[in-house]
Amino acid sequence: MQDPSILAELERKVLWLATWTIHHANHIRDNADGLKVGGHQASSASLATIMTALYFHTLRPQDRVAVKPHASPNFHAIQYLLGRQTREKLQNFRGYKGAQSYPSRTKDVDDVDFSTGSVGLGVAQTLFSSLAQDYVRAHGWGIERPEGRMIALLGDAELDEGNIFEAMLEGWKQGLRNCWWIVDYNRQSLDAVVREGLWERYQNLFRNFGWDVVLLKYGTLQQAAFAEPGGEVLRGWIDNCPNQLYSALVFQGGAAWRKRLNDEIGDQGQVTALLERRSDEELARLMNNLGGHDLGSIIAAFDAVDHDRPVCFIAYTIKGYGLPFAGHKDNHAGLMTPAQMEIFRKSMNIRPGEEWSHFEGLEHSAAEIAAFLDRVPFASGGNRCLQAGRIAVPDDLPITIQPQTSTQLGFGALLNELGRSDTPLAARIVTASPDVTVSTSLGPWVNRRGLFAREALADTFKSERIPSTFNWEFSPKGQHIELGIAEMNLFCALSALGLSHAINGERLLPIGTLYDPFIARGLDALNYACYQDARFILVATPSGITLAPEGGAHQSIAEPLIGIAQDGLAAFEPAFVDELAVILAFALDYIQREGGGEVSERNWLRDETGGSVYLRLSTRPIEQIKREMTPTLRQAIVDGAYWLREPGPNCQLVVAYTGTVAPEAIQAVGLMAEDRRDIGLLAITSADRLNAGWTAACRARERGLVHARSHIERLFAGLPRHCGMVTILDGHPATLAWLGAVNGHRVRPLGVEHFGQTGSIGELYRHYGIDANAIIAAAQVIAPGRPIRYLGAA
């Protein structure tokens, strides 16, 4: 261990800088929004010692950390001391383009491994990142670099989040290694003090899932006191003291401690002498000296781990430790007043005007501290954000398209063909699914590429010679990760696999499948994955109400709107398999892009920056179109739409559809052709990209780029203003309703707004008004003219 006295000084420095950063954000910098960040002040203080031990002693460059959200000021302070954060960004904490309230991979300039903020998700991310590391190394990649530990700093109240326990179960099934979770056991949540004996429940739970548990309860001062005569009595009192009382006494101070101990323990000679040997200040320091605030105890515990088993450290701490409101149950919203901050500044030996100085208030010389920081193992490896080369993707993916098929089956056929090949592209694809592998058409891919496990496991049905369609064999070379029925775990896994290029320096191409309606179950984790800029392809099937016999619980309505609204996720909904083949090829390349933020004037999208992709597919077989896939058509499919039937110069009506309702749209246009002039039929493959390109072009024109035109604007350029539009999909009608705003056309949006019923596709389409007859009826109203003769005949 490096000089412990310098470490102790750095602990004080981290506490000072974190506290001053928050104070500056609230009392000095104009905080016009009126928001306060009291939670940061209390939580940062409770973790200052643990984070000092981690970053200045324990961590190696290959280790990765998810920092407890409210401890971000500690993190930024540590990065500042290591030269990886700027004073300007600290001074602008929570301000525009300043250091982020919660560590962010994409928004912060310092060395953030995992974004945090939505509690519980950063914790689970470390578990799945450990599994992703195992996957990469089992395939023979990245083995020239040492294994890293994936570490989460979390609050005890954060363990109320259910996704953490879902992740723990999956970790046990997958043989989790190299994962540490450090629980800041301050026994306070935002609103209250946590229940008694919770640490025992945690300990039993973690051990049942195969974790080692290390309890950091007593600091060195307490351990020394326990060794004195009467010390065991004091230990017994501490162990039996209710959480609320302990917190209250911490807040009240040494005199309150003395009175309570004397009242409850009584005059027992040795114990009384133990207490009387200490002043009120010394007694408060002793009783506050929990394991999570004792550098020596923490470092010894970290250093004692000499294996790769998962470890949970339960570190007793005091929320707001070292600050005036330490222990108070309301301290989450508490902030130090200017007067309190002035007292704190003097106690830290910080001169006015030197609050941001790296070495102010430290007893060791600046040269000694700088030399110490230069030797910190964590900071010795240079840039820790790794890079990986792009995997080449062909423009055309091989597939034989059946005359009548669904996009879900087409997806399975495309992956099956990729699975046949011995290419770097096929080798880098990794699939995952929450127990719906076969029913989302991944079975052929798994048969060819196998399931992943660190140790081989044979398919018992195969060894017993029982006929089966699927070969369910596990091995370290398998390329499918079988997950339990927990969509949160799927999205956390995709997030971890989709960051492998930055965390492990090895490119993976993750594809996750699930039922479309169950995106909502894991939406928080999906949003988190996109916020981290993880790269993956999400295949959701079956979509809409076309899984008609299943009823409402398995039918999706709002998911197309999620596809439009979710940042970092390009959503597609092809109707035909040749469209899907084009989109999948695009997606496999798109998730690897990491270029600048310049827009393409072709579609006004920032395609060079890349992102993740959402494919909404269907189980409904429809007749496939036989056509040549020209470069122009391919580009239009990727940009979001193309004319399946070009409108004429006197167009009275446009029917715009997306997804599996294509047959109804085609049928309706055919039946109306004699009664409405020059009808156009618009095939929309991505309402998301059309909308994003249009809004971006609108912003560009508002900024003076008068030539800016999006893809949808060019498609609509020749339409007469009197033209009416009928839009249709088997999802929420608002998905396409905005098309009328592009050029001011009247629109009648058709779709599904209510929970599904069971029945046949024809029955449900009629029920919800998205069949051919409903399209014709809408057209009759939106594009007036002579009666459409086939109304009611479809």
C-alpha positions in Angstrom: 0.0 0.0 0.0 1.2 3.5 -0.7 1.8 6.0 2.1 -1.3 5.6 4.3 -1.0 9.2 5.6 -1.2 10.6 2.1 -4.2 8.3 1.4 -5.9 9.8 4.6 -5.2 13.3 3.3 -6.7 12.5 -0.1 -9.8 11.1 1.6 -10.2 14.5 3.3 -9.5 16.2 0.0 -12.1 14.2 -1.9 -14.7 15.0 0.8 -13.8 18.7 0.6 -13.9 19.0 -3.2 -17.2 17.0 -3.4 -18.8 19.1 -0.7 -17.5 22.4 -2.1 -18.7 21.4 -5.7 -22.2 20.9 -4.5 -22.2 24.0 -2.3 -20.9 26.1 -5.2 -23.7 24.7 -7.5 -26.4 25.7 -5.0 -25.1 28.8 -3.1 -22.6 30.5 -5.4 -23.4 29.7 -9.0 -26.9 31.1 -9.9 -29.2 28.1 -9.7 -32.1 29.6 -11.5 -34.2 26.4 -11.7 -34.5 26.4 -7.9 -33.4 22.7 -7.7 -31.2 21.6 -4.9 -28.8 18.7 -4.7 -28.9 17.8 -1.1 -28.9 14.1 -1.9 -25.5 14.5 -3.5 -24.0 16.2 -0.4 -25.1 13.5 2.1 -24.4 10.5 -0.2 -21.0 11.7 -1.3 -19.9 12.1 2.2 -20.8 8.6 3.2 -18.8 7.1 0.3 -15.7 9.4 0.4 -13.6 6.8 2.3 -14.6 3.8 0.2 -14.0 5.7 -3.1 -10.7 7.0 -1.9 -9.6 3.4 -1.1 -10.9 2.2 -4.5 -9.5 4.8 -6.9 -6.2 5.6 -5.1 -5.3 2.0 -4.1 -7.3 -0.9 -5.2 -8.4 -0.3 -8.8 -6.3 -1.3 -11.8 -6.8 0.1 -15.3 -8.8 -2.9 -16.4 -11.3 -2.6 -13.6 -14.6 -0.9 -14.3 -16.9 0.9 -11.9 -20.5 2.0 -11.7 -20.6 4.8 -9.2 -23.7 5.3 -7.0 -25.6 8.1 -8.6 -25.5 10.6 -5.8 -21.8 10.0 -5.2 -21.0 11.6 -8.6 -19.3 14.7 -6.9 -16.8 12.2 -5.3 -16.1 10.7 -8.6 -15.6 14.0 -10.4 -13.4 15.2 -7.5 -11.2 12.1 -7.8 -10.9 12.5 -11.5 -10.0 16.1 -11.0 -7.2 15.1 -8.7 -6.0 12.6 -11.3 -6.0 15.2 -14.0 -9.0 13.8 -15.9 -11.6 16.5 -15.0 -11.4 20.2 -15.4 -11.9 22.9 -12.9 -14.4 24.6 -15.2 -16.7 21.6 -15.4 -16.5 21.1 -11.6 -17.4 24.7 -11.1 -20.3 24.2 -13.5 -21.6 21.0 -11.8 -25.2 20.3 -12.9 -24.9 23.4 -15.2 -25.0 23.5 -19.0 -22.3 21.2 -20.2 -20.8 21.0 -16.8 -19.9 17.9 -14.8 -23.1 15.7 -14.7 -25.3 15.2 -11.7 -24.9 11.4 -12.3 -21.8 10.0 -14.0 -22.4 9.7 -17.8 -20.4 7.9 -20.4 -21.7 10.2 -23.1 -22.0 13.6 -21.4 -19.0 13.7 -19.0 -15.4 14.2 -20.2 -13.8 12.3 -17.3 -13.3 8.6 -17.2 -16.9 7.2 -16.7 -17.2 3.4 -17.2 -20.9 3.1 -16.8 -23.6 5.7 -16.7 -25.7 5.8 -13.6 -28.8 7.7 -12.5 -31.8 5.3 -12.7 -31.1 3.4 -9.5 -30.4 -0.3 -9.8 -29.4 -0.4 -13.4 -25.8 0.6 -13.0 -25.5 -2.2 -10.5 -26.9 -4.8 -12.8 -24.8 -3.5 -15.6 -21.6 -4.5 -13.8 -22.9 -8.1 -13.5 -23.7 -8.4 -17.2 -20.4 -6.7 -18.1 -18.6 -9.4 -16.2 -20.5 -12.0 -18.3 -19.7 -10.1 -21.5 -16.0 -10.2 -20.5 -16.2 -13.9 -20.0 -17.9 -14.3 -23.4 -15.2 -12.3 -25.2 -12.3 -14.2 -23.5 -13.9 -17.6 -24.0 -13.9 -16.9 -27.8 -10.2 -16.2 -27.7 -10.4 -12.4 -28.0 -8.8 -9.8 -25.8 -6.8 -12.4 -23.9 -3.6 -10.2 -24.2 -5.2 -7.9 -21.6 -5.7 -8.9 -18.0 -9.2 -9.6 -16.7 -10.9 -6.7 -15.0 -13.3 -6.6 -12.1 -16.7 -5.0 -12.6 -17.5 -3.1 -9.5 -20.7 -1.3 -8.4 -21.0 1.2 -5.6 -24.6 1.1 -4.4 -26.8 2.3 -1.6 -28.6 -0.1 0.7 -32.0 1.4 -0.3 -31.0 0.8 -3.9 -31.3 -2.9 -3.2 -35.1 -2.4 -3.1 -34.9 -2.4 -6.9 -36.2 -5.6 -8.3 -34.0 -5.7 -11.4 -31.0 -6.2 -9.1 -32.4 -9.5 -7.9 -33.3 -10.5 -11.4 -29.7 -9.9 -12.3 -28.4 -11.9 -9.4 -30.4 -14.9 -10.4 -29.1 -14.7 -13.9 -25.5 -14.3 -12.6 -25.8 -17.5 -10.6 -27.1 -19.4 -13.7 -24.3 -18.0 -15.9 -21.4 -18.7 -13.4 -20.7 -15.0 -12.6 -17.0 -14.1 -11.8 -15.0 -10.9 -11.3 -17.8 -8.8 -9.9 -17.8 -6.8 -6.7 -20.8 -4.9 -5.3 -20.0 -2.5 -2.5 -23.1 -1.7 -0.5 -23.1 1.7 1.2 -25.0 0.5 4.3 -25.8 3.9 5.8 -29.3 2.5 6.8 -31.0 5.6 5.3 -33.2 5.9 2.2 -34.5 9.1 0.7 -37.4 9.3 3.1 -36.6 7.1 6.1 -34.3 4.8 8.0 -34.2 1.3 6.8 -35.6 -1.7 8.6 -33.6 -3.5 11.4 -31.5 -6.5 10.5 -31.6 -5.9 6.8 -27.9 -6.7 6.4 -28.6 -10.3 7.6 -31.2 -10.7 4.8 -28.7 -9.3 2.3 -25.9 -11.6 3.5 -28.1 -14.7 3.3 -29.4 -13.7 -0.1 -26.0 -13.1 -1.6 -24.5 -16.3 -0.2 -27.5 -18.3 -1.6 -26.6 -17.0 -5.0 -22.9 -18.0 -4.7 -21.4 -14.7 -3.6 -18.8 -14.2 -0.9 -20.0 -11.6 1.7 -17.6 -9.4 3.6 -19.1 -7.3 6.4 -17.3 -4.1 7.1 -19.0 -3.0 10.4 -16.3 -1.7 12.8 -13.4 0.6 12.2 -10.0 0.4 13.7 -10.9 2.8 16.6 -13.9 0.6 17.5 -11.9 -2.6 17.2 -9.2 -1.2 19.5 -11.9 -0.1 22.0 -13.5 -3.6 21.9 -10.1 -5.0 23.0 -10.1 -2.8 26.1 -11.7 -3.9 29.3 -15.4 -3.5 28.9 -15.1 -3.4 25.2 -17.3 -6.4 24.5 -20.1 -4.8 26.4 -19.8 -1.7 24.2 -19.8 -4.0 21.1 -22.9 -5.7 22.3 -24.7 -2.4 22.8 -23.7 -1.2 19.3 -24.9 -4.5 17.7 -28.3 -4.2 19.4 -28.8 -0.5 18.9 -31.7 0.3 16.5 -30.8 2.0 13.3 -33.0 5.1 14.0 -31.4 5.6 17.4 -27.9 5.2 16.2 -28.5 7.7 13.4 -30.1 10.2 15.9 -27.1 9.9 18.2 -24.7 10.5 15.4 -26.5 13.7 14.6 -26.7 14.8 18.3 -22.9 14.2 19.0 -20.6 13.1 21.8 -22.6 14.4 24.8 -25.7 12.5 23.6 -23.7 9.4 23.1 -22.3 9.6 26.6 -25.7 10.1 28.2 -27.3 7.3 26.3 -24.5 4.8 26.9 -24.4 5.6 30.6 -28.1 5.4 30.9 -28.4 2.1 29.1 -25.2 0.3 30.0 -25.2 1.7 33.6 -22.2 1.9 35.9 -20.2 -1.2 35.1 -16.8 0.0 36.1 -14.8 -1.1 33.1 -17.2 0.2 30.6 -17.6 3.5 32.4 -13.8 3.9 32.5 -13.7 3.2 28.8 -16.1 6.0 28.2 -14.5 8.4 30.7 -11.1 8.0 29.1 -12.5 9.8 26.0 -13.7 13.4 25.6 -17.1 14.0 24.0 -15.4 14.7 20.7 -13.3 11.5 21.0 -16.4 9.5 22.0 -18.3 10.8 18.9 -15.3 9.9 16.7 -15.2 6.4 18.2 -18.9 5.8 17.7 -18.9 7.2 14.2 -15.9 5.0 13.3 -17.8 2.4 11.3 -16.1 0.1 8.9 -17.1 2.0 5.8 -15.2 5.1 7.1 -12.0 3.4 8.1 -9.4 3.4 5.3 -7.3 0.7 6.8 -10.2 -1.7 7.3 -11.5 -1.1 3.8 -8.1 -1.5 2.1 -7.4 -4.7 4.1 -10.8 -6.1 3.0 -10.2 -5.3 -0.7 -6.6 -6.7 -0.6 -7.8 -9.9 1.0 -9.8 -10.9 -2.1 -7.5 -13.3 -4.0 -10.1 -15.1 -6.2 -12.5 -14.3 -9.0 -15.7 -15.3 -7.1 -18.4 -12.5 -6.9 -18.1 -10.5 -3.7 -20.5 -8.3 -1.8 -19.0 -5.9 0.7 -21.6 -4.6 3.2 -19.9 -1.4 4.4 -21.5 0.3 7.4 -21.4 4.0 6.9 -23.1 7.2 8.2 -24.9 9.3 5.6 -23.5 12.7 5.6 -20.4 11.6 7.5 -18.2 14.5 8.5 -20.9 17.1 7.8 -23.2 18.9 10.2 -26.3 16.9 9.3 -24.7 13.5 9.5 -27.2 10.9 10.6 -30.3 13.1 10.4 -33.1 11.2 8.7 -33.9 14.3 6.6 -30.4 14.8 5.4 -31.0 13.5 1.9 -32.5 16.9 1.0 -30.1 18.7 3.4 -27.6 21.3 2.3 -24.9 23.1 4.3 -25.6 26.8 4.9 -22.9 29.3 4.0 -22.1 29.7 7.7 -21.7 25.9 8.1 -19.6 25.8 4.9 -17.3 28.5 6.3 -16.8 26.4 9.5 -16.1 23.3 7.4 -13.6 25.3 5.2 -11.6 26.3 8.2 -11.6 22.8 9.6 -10.2 21.6 6.3 -7.5 24.3 6.3 -8.7 25.7 3.0 -7.9 29.4 2.5 -10.4 31.7 0.9 -9.9 31.7 -2.9 -8.0 28.4 -2.8 -11.1 26.2 -2.7 -10.4 24.5 -6.0 -6.6 24.1 -5.5 -5.5 20.4 -5.9 -3.1 20.5 -2.9 -4.6 23.2 -0.6 -5.1 22.1 3.0 -2.8 19.1 2.8 0.1 18.5 5.2 2.3 16.8 2.7 4.0 18.8 0.0 2.6 19.3 -3.4 5.5 17.3 -4.9 4.8 14.4 -2.5 1.1 14.3 -3.4 1.8 14.6 -7.1 4.3 11.8 -7.0 1.8 9.7 -5.1 -0.9 10.3 -7.7 1.5 9.4 -10.5 1.9 6.0 -8.9 -1.8 5.3 -8.5 -2.4 1.9 -10.4 -5.8 2.9 -11.7 -4.4 5.9 -13.6 -1.3 4.2 -15.0 -2.8 2.7 -18.1 -3.6 5.8 -20.2 -6.9 6.0 -22.0 -9.2 3.3 -20.5 -11.9 3.8 -23.2 -10.8 1.1 -25.7 -11.6 0.9 -29.4 -12.3 -1.9 -31.8 -12.3 -2.0 -35.6 -15.4 -2.3 -37.6 -16.5 -5.7 -39.1 -17.3 -5.6 -42.8 -21.0 -6.1 -43.7 -22.1 -6.9 -47.2 -24.8 -4.9 -48.9 -26.8 -8.0 -49.7 -27.3 -10.7 -47.1 -27.9 -14.1 -48.6 -31.5 -15.5 -48.3 -34.0 -17.5 -50.3 -37.4 -15.7 -49.9 -40.4 -18.0 -49.9 -43.4 -16.8 -52.0 -45.5 -16.4 -48.8 -43.8 -15.8 -45.5 -43.6 -13.5 -42.4 -40.9 -11.1 -41.5 -40.2 -13.2 -38.3 -39.5 -16.3 -40.4 -37.5 -14.1 -42.8 -35.4 -12.9 -39.8 -34.8 -16.5 -38.8 -33.8 -17.4 -42.4 -31.4 -14.5 -42.6 -29.6 -15.5 -39.4 -29.6 -19.1 -40.5 -27.8 -18.2 -43.7 -25.3 -16.0 -41.7 -24.8 -19.0 -39.4 -23.7 -21.1 -42.3 -20.8 -18.8 -43.2 -17.4 -18.8 -41.7 -16.9 -15.0 -41.8 -15.8 -12.4 -39.2 -19.3 -11.0 -39.4 -20.9 -14.3 -38.4 -18.3 -14.9 -35.7 -19.0 -11.6 -34.0 -22.7 -11.9 -33.8 -24.0 -12.8 -30.3 -27.7 -13.4 -29.7 -29.7 -13.4 -26.5 -33.4 -14.0 -25.6 -35.4 -14.2 -22.4 -36.6 -17.8 -22.8 -38.3 -17.1 -26.2 -35.4 -18.2 -28.4 -37.4 -20.7 -30.5 -40.6 -18.7 -30.7 -38.7 -15.7 -32.0 -37.1 -17.8 -34.8 -33.6 -18.0 -33.4 -33.7 -21.8 -33.3 -31.9 -22.3 -36.7 -29.1 -19.9 -35.7 -28.7 -21.6 -32.3 -28.5 -25.0 -34.0 -25.6 -23.8 -36.1 -23.7 -21.7 -33.6 -24.6 -23.2 -30.2 -25.3 -21.8 -26.8 -22.7 -20.1 -24.7 -21.5 -21.3 -21.3 -18.0 -21.2 -19.7 -18.2 -24.9 -19.4 -19.5 -27.4 -21.9 -22.9 -29.0 -21.3 -24.3 -31.6 -23.6 -27.9 -31.8 -24.8 -29.4 -34.7 -22.8 -32.2 -35.2 -25.3 -29.5 -35.7 -28.0 -27.4 -38.0 -25.9 -30.5 -40.1 -25.1 -31.4 -40.3 -28.8 -34.7 -38.5 -28.4 -35.7 -36.8 -31.6 -35.7 -33.0 -31.3 -35.8 -30.1 -33.7 -33.2 -28.2 -31.8 -29.7 -28.9 -30.6 -29.4 -27.4 -27.2 -25.6 -27.8 -26.5 -23.7 -25.3 -24.4 -20.0 -24.6 -24.9 -17.5 -21.7 -24.4 -17.6 -21.2 -28.2 -21.4 -20.9 -28.4 -22.9 -17.6 -29.7 -26.3 -17.5 -28.1 -26.9 -16.5 -24.4 -30.0 -18.2 -23.0 -31.6 -15.9 -20.4 -34.5 -16.5 -18.1 -37.9 -14.7 -18.5 -36.8 -11.3 -17.4 -36.8 -8.6 -20.0 -34.8 -6.2 -17.8 -32.0 -8.7 -17.9 -32.2 -8.9 -21.7 -31.7 -5.1 -22.0 -28.9 -5.1 -19.4 -27.2 -7.9 -21.2 -27.5 -6.1 -24.6 -26.2 -3.0 -23.0 -23.1 -4.8 -21.7 -22.5 -6.7 -24.9 -23.1 -3.6 -26.9 -20.3 -1.8 -25.0 -17.7 -4.5 -25.4 -15.8 -2.5 -28.0 -15.2 0.2 -25.4 -14.9 -2.0 -22.3 -13.1 -5.0 -23.7 -11.6 -3.6 -26.9 -13.4 -6.3 -28.9 -16.3 -5.7 -31.2 -19.5 -7.7 -30.7 -22.7 -7.5 -32.7 -25.5 -8.2 -30.2 -29.0 -9.2 -31.4 -31.7 -9.6 -28.8 -35.1 -11.0 -29.4 -38.3 -10.8 -27.3 -42.1 -10.4 -27.7 -42.9 -6.9 -28.9 -45.4 -6.0 -26.1 -42.9 -7.0 -23.4 -40.5 -4.2 -24.4 -42.5 -2.2 -21.9 -41.4 -4.6 -19.1 -37.8 -3.6 -19.7 -38.2 -0.1 -21.0 -36.2 1.6 -18.2 -33.3 -0.7 -19.0 -33.7 -0.2 -22.7 -33.6 3.6 -22.2 -30.5 3.2 -20.0 -28.7 1.1 -22.6 -29.4 3.8 -25.2 -28.3 6.5 -22.8 -25.0 4.7 -22.5 -24.7 4.6 -26.3 -24.5 0.8 -26.2 -24.9 -0.8 -29.6 -27.2 -3.7 -30.4 -30.1 -4.8 -32.5 -33.4 -5.4 -30.8 -35.8 -7.8 -32.7 -39.3 -7.6 -31.3 -41.9 -10.1 -32.6 -44.7 -10.8 -32.9 -46.0 -7.2 -33.1 -49.3 -5.5 -33.1 -52.6 -7.4 -32.9 -51.7 -9.9 -35.7 -51.0 -12.6 -33.2 -54.8 -12.5 -33.0 -55.7 -15.6 -31.1 -53.4 -14.6 -28.1 -55.5 -11.7 -26.9 -54.5 -8.4 -25.4 -51.7 -9.4 -23.1 -49.6 -10.5 -26.1 -50.6 -7.8 -28.5 -48.7 -4.5 -28.7 -50.1 -1.0 -29.4 -47.8 1.7 -28.1 -44.5 0.2 -29.2 -44.3 2.1 -32.5 -44.5 5.3 -30.5 -41.6 4.0 -28.3 -39.6 3.4 -31.5 -40.2 7.0 -32.5 -39.5 8.6 -29.1 -36.5 6.5 -27.9 -33.3 8.4 -28.4 -30.4 6.4 -29.7 -32.6 3.7 -31.2 -33.5 3.6 -34.9 -36.9 1.8 -35.3 -37.9 -0.1 -38.4 -41.0 -2.1 -39.3 -40.7 -3.8 -42.7 -43.6 -5.6 -44.4 -41.6 -7.7 -46.8 -38.5 -9.9 -46.3 -36.5 -8.2 -49.0 -36.9 -5.0 -47.0 -35.9 -6.8 -43.9 -32.7 -8.1 -45.5 -31.7 -4.6 -46.5 -32.5 -3.2 -43.1 -30.6 -6.0 -41.2 -27.5 -5.4 -43.4 -27.8 -1.7 -42.6 -28.3 -2.3 -38.9 -25.2 -4.6 -38.6 -23.2 -1.7 -40.0 -25.0 1.1 -38.2 -24.4 -0.3 -34.7 -20.7 -0.1 -35.4 -20.5 3.6 -36.5 -18.8 6.1 -34.3 -18.3 9.0 -36.5 -19.0 12.7 -36.0 -22.3 14.4 -35.6 -22.7 15.9 -39.1 -26.0 15.4 -40.7 -26.5 13.8 -44.1 -28.3 16.2 -46.5 -29.9 13.2 -48.1 -32.1 12.4 -45.1 -31.0 14.9 -42.4 -30.1 12.1 -40.0 -26.8 11.8 -38.2 -26.1 8.3 -39.6 -22.4 8.6 -39.1 -22.8 8.6 -35.4 -24.6 5.3 -35.4 -26.8 3.9 -32.6 -28.9 0.9 -31.8 -31.7 -0.6 -34.0 -35.2 -1.8 -33.2 -36.9 -4.2 -35.7 -40.6 -4.7 -35.2 -41.6 -7.9 -37.0 -44.7 -10.0 -37.4 -45.7 -13.7 -37.5 -48.3 -13.0 -40.2 -47.3 -14.7 -43.6 -48.0 -12.4 -46.5 -47.4 -12.7 -50.2 -43.9 -11.5 -51.1 -43.1 -9.1 -53.9 -40.7 -10.3 -56.7 -38.5 -7.4 -57.6 -35.0 -6.3 -58.2 -33.4 -4.6 -55.2 -31.8 -1.6 -56.9 -29.5 0.8 -55.0 -32.2 3.5 -55.1 -34.8 1.2 -53.6 -32.3 0.0 -51.0 -31.5 3.5 -49.9 -35.2 4.5 -49.7 -35.9 1.5 -47.5 -33.1 2.5 -45.1 -34.3 6.2 -45.2 -37.8 5.1 -44.2 -40.2 5.0 -47.1 -40.7 4.5 -50.8 -43.6 4.6 -53.3 -45.0 1.2 -53.9 -47.4 2.9 -56.2 -46.2 6.3 -57.5 -48.9 9.0 -57.3 -49.9 10.7 -60.4 -50.0 14.5 -61.0 -53.6 14.9 -60.0 -53.4 12.6 -57.0 -56.5 12.7 -54.8 -55.5 10.2 -52.3 -52.4 8.6 -50.7 -52.6 5.5 -48.6 -49.5 5.2 -46.3 -49.0 1.9 -44.4 -46.3 0.4 -42.3 -45.7 -3.3 -41.4 -47.9 -6.3 -41.8 -51.1 -4.5 -42.9 -49.5 -4.2 -46.4 -52.1 -6.6 -48.0 -55.0 -4.5 -46.7 -53.4 -1.3 -48.0 -52.7 -2.9 -51.4 -56.2 -4.3 -51.7 -57.8 -1.1 -50.8 -55.8 0.9 -53.3 -56.7 -1.6 -56.0 -60.4 -1.3 -55.2 -60.4 2.5 -55.1 -58.3 3.1 -58.3 -61.3 3.5 -60.5 -63.0 6.2 -58.3 -60.1 8.3 -57.1 -57.5 9.8 -59.4 -53.8 8.9 -59.4 -53.8 7.2 -56.0 -50.4 6.8 -54.3 -49.4 3.9 -52.1 -46.5 4.7 -49.7 -44.6 1.9 -48.0 -43.2 3.1 -44.8 -40.3 1.0 -43.4 -39.4 3.4 -40.6 -41.7 6.1 -39.2 -39.0 6.9 -36.8 -36.4 7.8 -39.3 -38.9 9.7 -41.5 -40.0 11.7 -38.5 -36.4 12.4 -37.2 -35.3 13.5 -40.7 -38.2 15.8 -41.1 -37.9 17.5 -37.7 -34.1 17.9 -38.3 -34.7 19.5 -41.7 -37.3 21.8 -40.1 -34.7 22.9 -37.5 -32.1 23.4 -40.2 -34.5 25.7 -42.2 -35.3 27.7 -39.0 -31.5 28.3 -38.7 -31.2 29.6 -42.2 -30.5 26.6 -44.3 -33.3 27.2 -46.7 -32.4 24.3 -49.0 -32.8 21.6 -46.3 -35.2 18.9 -47.4 -35.8 15.6 -45.7 -36.6 12.3 -47.4 -40.4 12.5 -46.6 -40.5 16.0 -48.0 -39.0 15.0 -51.2 -41.5 12.0 -51.5 -44.4 14.4 -50.9 -43.0 17.2 -53.1 -45.3 16.5 -56.1 -48.5 15.9 -54.1 -51.3 18.4 -54.7 -52.4 20.3 -51.6 -56.0 19.0 -51.9 -54.7 15.4 -51.7 -56.0 13.4 -48.7 -54.1 10.8 -46.8 -55.1 7.6 -45.0 -52.4 6.1 -42.8 -52.6 2.6 -41.3 -50.7 0.2 -39.1 -51.6 -2.4 -36.5 -50.3 -0.1 -33.7 -51.2 3.3 -32.4 -52.5 5.6 -35.1 -50.4 8.5 -33.8 -47.4 6.8 -35.2 -48.2 8.1 -38.7 -50.7 10.9 -38.0 -47.9 13.5 -38.2 -47.5 12.9 -41.9 -50.2 15.5 -42.6 -48.0 18.2 -41.0 -45.2 17.8 -43.6 -47.1 19.6 -46.4 -50.4 20.4 -44.8 -52.4 17.5 -46.1 -55.6 16.2 -44.5 -55.0 12.9 -42.7 -57.2 10.1 -41.4 -54.9 7.9 -39.2 -56.1 4.3 -38.7 -54.7 2.0 -36.1 -55.3 0.3 -32.8 -56.0 2.3 -29.6 -57.5 -0.3 -27.2 -56.4 -3.6 -25.7 -56.7 -6.5 -28.1 -59.3 -9.2 -28.3 -58.9 -12.8 -29.4 -60.1 -13.9 -32.8 -58.8 -14.3 -36.3 -56.8 -11.6 -38.0 -59.7 -10.8 -40.3 -62.1 -10.4 -37.3 -59.7 -8.2 -35.4 -58.9 -6.0 -38.3 -62.6 -5.4 -38.9 -63.2 -4.8 -35.2 -60.5 -2.2 -34.9 -61.1 -0.6 -38.4 -57.8 -1.4 -40.1 -59.0 -3.8 -42.8 -59.4 -2.8 -46.5 -63.0 -1.7 -46.1 -62.0 0.6 -43.3 -59.3 2.2 -45.5 -61.9 2.7 -48.2 -64.4 4.2 -45.8 -61.8 6.6 -44.5 -60.8 7.6 -48.0 -64.4 8.3 -48.9 -64.4 11.0 -46.2 -60.9 12.4 -46.4 -60.9 12.6 -50.2 -64.5 13.5 -51.2 -65.7 12.6 -54.7 -68.1 10.2 -56.2 -68.9 7.2 -54.0 -66.3 4.5 -54.0 -68.2 1.6 -55.6 -66.4 -1.2 -53.7 -67.0 0.3 -50.2 -68.3 -2.6 -48.2 -67.1 -5.2 -50.7 -63.7 -5.8 -49.2 
